Amino acid sequence: MDLDVVNMFVIAGGTLAIPILAFVASFLLWPSALIRIYYWYWRRTLGMQVRYVHHEDYQFCYSFRGRPGHKPSILMLHGFSAHKDMWLSVVKFLPKNLHLVCVDMPGHEGTTRSSLDDLSIDGQVKRIHQFVECLKLNKKPFHLVGTSMGGHVAGVYAAHYPSDVSSLCLVCPAGLQYSSDNQFVQRLKELQDSAAVEKIPLIPSTPEEMSEMLQLCSYVRFKVPQQILQGLVDVRIPHNNFYRKLFLEIVNEKSRYSLHQNMDKIKVPTQIIWGKQDQVGARRVWGGASGKLWPSSWSTFLLLCTTQTTIRSWTEVPTAACIPLTASAPIPESDAATTLRDPAPNAVGVPVSLRKPVPSPWYPQFHRASGATKKSPRSFSQNGNSHGTK
């Protein structure tokens, strides 16, 4: 064989081998690097740009796509110990003509972490308002979305700054008071009473604990390779002390039920999404609708999610049950019948034909809110009859 041909094959083989070896080395030695590359790739693919903005000496990190237009902008608040990129699996299904903003919550990822910062729910609400003011996002009312801790903050934000918000979407929000605790909440209270803050299930420090957290937070079971589990742990370990401090702050008496205590101040159309199989939040909340949570005069509606992923339900924006409640009492577990009202119209302009399940391999906030079946979301008319949405 001609020497030039041999050299060409050697060069071509070497060129192919380098990225393969780099991937294998990263997977085995630095799995956390692959996770960062994964998010970087999806941000670029989806057109999300990362920017920083400052309020005095405090820095906010956020990603965005699009520009403000005639439709409301959408501000998304992530959950406990996550970051702005957890919304990428939602962004991929949203129209590109919407103005989307995903911010790192106080102390998370690229947003300033200060030992002097007030990490209570009210403190986080004030910080998010500073961010909104910096971006002038409230030049006209925007749509606010939050999940878990972010849902807690979003609800209280809408109560404190009603003129800023046009509509609200809360996905398995924290901050609600129930007549009885589920096993997860009982376990957390036991840990809090014993001061065993090193054992909080949502703050893993080993691959085994990470696997347990994923099982706790995910309805859809999927096997995660050991190296990926290690990478997820490696990414989180440097922040675990902060997460413990934050966790204790948001579960203390000052913050634990802030959303519940402020519900009577929320006046905007509100969508609440719960998963039937949610082990972290309390899915019983939907059945306890007769236990008085929302004023009947509100244009609010409660969605019982029965789809494979809650994100799909939100992007579909289906018709849902409007339930008259007040904030006067804890939410009971009973499945008593409820008085139903017509839902508020879709204020965001999101298409209702998005049917594809959304994968979220790294952060499971939405998988934990998912339902048990693959049926379409179901809603309820005023006479109590259910019907699937199209």
N, C-alpha and C positions, 0 to 999 in steps of 0.2 A: 504494500500500500504506500502511496506517495506520502512523504514526510509532512508535506503541507496539510494534507487531509487529516493525518493523525493529530497534528498540532491544533487544527480547527476543532476536532472532537474533544480534545483535552480542554481547550479554552471554553467551549460550550458547556462541557460537563462541570468544569469549575465554576462557571457563572451560575449554573443552576444549583450547584451544591452549596454555595455560600448562603443564600437566603434560607435554604432548608436546614442547614446546620445552625444558623442563627435562630431559627424558630425552635428547633429542638433544644438548643442550649437555653433559650429563654423559658421554654416550657418547664424544663427540668430545674433550672437554677434561679430564674427570676420570673416566676409566673405572674407576679403583680404587674410586671411590665406589659405583659400581653393584655391584661385587663385595661390598662391605661391606653394602649394602642387601640383596643376595641372601641372605647368611647371616642377617641380622637377620630377614628375612621367613620363612625356613625354620625358624629357631628358634621364632618365634612360632607358626607353623603347626603344628609338631610338639609344642608345649608344653614346650620346653626352656627352663629359666630359668637365667640367668647369676648366679653368686654368687662372693664372695671369702672366703677364710679365711686366717688368719695363724698362722704358727708363729714366735714371737718377732717379729723384724722382717722375716720373709720372707713374701711374699704369694703365695698360690696362686689362680689363676682357674679356675673350672670351670663346667660346665653340668650340669643334672640334670633328671630327670623321674621322678615317682613317689616313693614312700617305702618304706623297708625293710619287708619283709613276710616271709611264711613261705618264699618262694623266695630264693635268694641274690641279693644285689645284684650288679650288673655294673659293673666299673671298666674304662674303655677308655683305652689309652695310644696316642697318635698317633705318626706317624713323623717322621723328620728334616725340619725346616723347615716342618712343617705346623702345625696347631693343633686345638683341640677340635672345631671345626665340621666337620672332615673326616669325622666320624662321622655327620653328619646323614643321609647317604644310606643308612646302616645303620639308624639309629633309626626311620626311617619304616616299616620292616618289622617292628619288634619290638613285642610286645604292650605295651599301655599299663599293664598291672598290674605290670610289672617295674620295679624301682628301678635307673635308669641314671645313671651318673656319668662324664662325659668331662672330663678335666683337661688344661690346658695344661702340657706338659712344662717342666722347668726352663729358664728363659730365653726361652720362647716366648710370644708374644701377651701375655696379661695376667698371667702369672706372672713373679715378680721375675727380673731379669737383673742379675747382679753379677759384677764382674771377679774377685772372690775366690771365686766358686762353683766347686766341684769338678764338672766336666762329664763326668768319666769315667763309665762304666756303673755302677760301684759308688757313685759320688757321686750319680748320678741315682736309683738304687735307694733310697738313704738319704732323699733328698728326697721321693720318692713315699711312703715309709713315714711320714714326718712328715705328709704330706697325709692319709693314711689314718687316722693317729692323731687329727688335728685333727677329722675328720668322724666319728670313732668308727665307721668303716666296718667295722673288724675285730671288732666286738662278736660277730659270728658270721662264719664263713668266707664269702668272696665269690668270684665268678667273675671272673677277670682275663683281659683281652683286650689284645693288643698287635700292632702291625704294624710291620715293618721295624725301625728303631731302637727303637720302642716294644715290639716283640716281644722284642728283645734284653733290654731292661730288665725286661719282664714275666717272662721266664724266670728271670733272675737273682733277681728279687724272690721268686718262688716257691721258689727254692733257699734264700734267706736267711731268709725268714719263712714257713715251711711251714704254721704254724698259722693264718695269715691267709687262705689261699687254699683254696677248695673244689675248683676246677677251673681249667684254663688253656687258652687258645686263642691260638696263635701263627700269625700270617699273614705268610708270607714273612719270617721273622725274620732279622735280622742276627746276627752273633756265632758262626757255625758255621765250622769249618775244613774245607776240601776238599783232596783230593789234588792237584788242579790248579785254576788260576784261569780263570774265563771272561774274555772280552775286556774287559768293563767293569772287572773287578777288576784286570786287568793294566794297564789304562790309568790307573787310580787310583794304583797303585804307582809307575808311571812319573812321574806328576805329583808324588807325594810325594817321590820320590828327587830330582827336579829342583827341588823347592820351588816349583813353578808353581801355587801355591794359588789364583791368580786364574782358573784354567781348569777348576775342578772342575765336571763336567757337571751335578751336582745343585744348583748355585748359579748360576743364570742372571742376567745383568745387562743383557741386551738382549732385545727381542722375538724375534729370530732364535734366540738361545740358549734362550729359553723354549720355542719351538717344537721345538727339538731335544730338550730334556728331556722334553717331553710324548710325543714319538715313542719315546724310550728307555724311558719308564715306562709306556706304554700299549700293550696288545695291540690294543684296538679303536681304529682310526684315525678321527679326526674332525677336520674343519677348524675351527680357532678363528679368529675374526675378528682382524685386526691390532690393533684397539683393545682387545679383551679381553686379548690377549697383552701389550699395553703396560700395561694395568691390573694384570695379574698381576705384571709386573716392578716397577711402581711400588710395589706393596704390599710386595715383598720387598727391594728395594734398601736401605732404611734398616737392614735386619737382616743384610745379607750378610756384614759383617765378623764378626758373632757366629756366623753359620752356618759360616764358614770355621774359626773357632777351635774350635767344637763338633766339626766334622767331623774335624779333625786330632786332637782329643782321643779320639774314639771309634774311630779306626782305628789308634791307636798300640798298642804291644805290650801295654800294661797292660789295654786294653779290647777289643782286636780280637776275641778268641775267648773272652770271658768266659762266654757262654752255653754254649759247648762244654765249657769247663772245669768248669762247675757242674751239668751235666746229671745226674750221679749223685746229686745232692742233691734233685732234684725228685721228689716222691713222690705228687703229685696226678694225677688223670685229665687227660691232655693231648691236645689236638687240634692238629695242625700242618697248615696249608693252604699248598700250593705251587701255582704256576701253571706249566703246561707250557711257556708261552712267555715266562717271566720272564727278562729280560735283565739285571736289576740283581742280584737274588739268584741262587742257583744251583739251578735246577730239578732238576739232576742228583742232588740230595740224596735224592730219593725212590727213584731207581733204585739208589742206593748204600746202601740200607737194610741190606744184609748186611754193610756195612762197620762195624758196631758203633757205635751211637749211644745206644740206650735199653736199660736193664736189662730182661730178659724178665719180671721179676716185676711190672713197672709196669702199671697200667691206662692205657696210653697208646695213641694211634692216630694214624696218619699218613694224611692225605687227599691223594690226587693229584687236583687239581681239573681237570675237563674241561669245566666250564660256561663260559658267556660271561663271567660275573663271579664272582670269588671270594667277594664278599659274599653272593651268593645261596647258595653252598655252606655258608657259616657259618650263615646263618639257617635253612637246611634241616636242619642238624645230621644229616647222613646217617650210616649205618653206614659204617665205614671200616676199613682194614687196621691191625691192631696188630702192630708190628714189634719184635722183641727186639733191642736194641742196647746198646752201652756207649760210654762216652766215651773209650776208650783210644786211639783212632786217628783220623786225619783221615778224612773221608767220601770213598770212592772214587767214580769215575764209572761203575763197572760196573753193568749191569742184572741182576745175578745174582738168582736166585730167593731168596725170603725165607721164613722161618718166620713164620706168621701166627697171631694170637691174637684172641679175641673182644674187640670194642671195649667201652670203658666206656660206661655209660648216659649219656643226656643229663641233665646236672646242672642245666641252666639252665631247662628248661621252655619252650623256644622251639618254636613250631609247626613241623611238618615239611612244610607244604603251601605254603610261600612260593616261588613259581616265577618271579616277575617280575624281569627284569634290573634292576640298580640303576644309574642314571646318576650320574656323579660328574664334573661338567664342569670343576671347578677344580683339585682335587688328585687325582693319578692313582695313589696308592699301591695301590689295590685293582685298578685296571685292569691294572697291570703284573703282578699276580699271577693274571690271568685265563687261562683255557684257550683252546684252539683250536677247540672245537666247541660246539654248542648242546645236546649230549646231557646227560642227567641225570648227576649225580655217580655214579661207579662205586665199588663197594667190593668187598672180597674175603673170601670165606669161608675157613675153615681149610684146605680142600682146594685152595685156590688158584683156584677158579672165581669169575669176576666176575659181578656182577648189579647192575642199576640200582636205585636207591632210589626209593621212591614218596613 
